[in-house]
């Protein structure tokens, strides 16, 4: 899941909100680590 960090963060946030899920579940869905999810959401 490479590309624009802002776009990726928006996609992650949207997925988490729409599916009422956890960071770990979002990481699994997008094929990235939970640390990457946290890092992207901070930026």
Secondary structure as GFF3:
##gff-version 3
##sequence-region A 1 43
A	DSSP	alpha_helix	5	19	.	.	.	ID=ss1
A	DSSP	alpha_helix	23	30	.	.	.	ID=ss2
A	DSSP	alpha_helix	34	42	.	.	.	ID=ss3
###
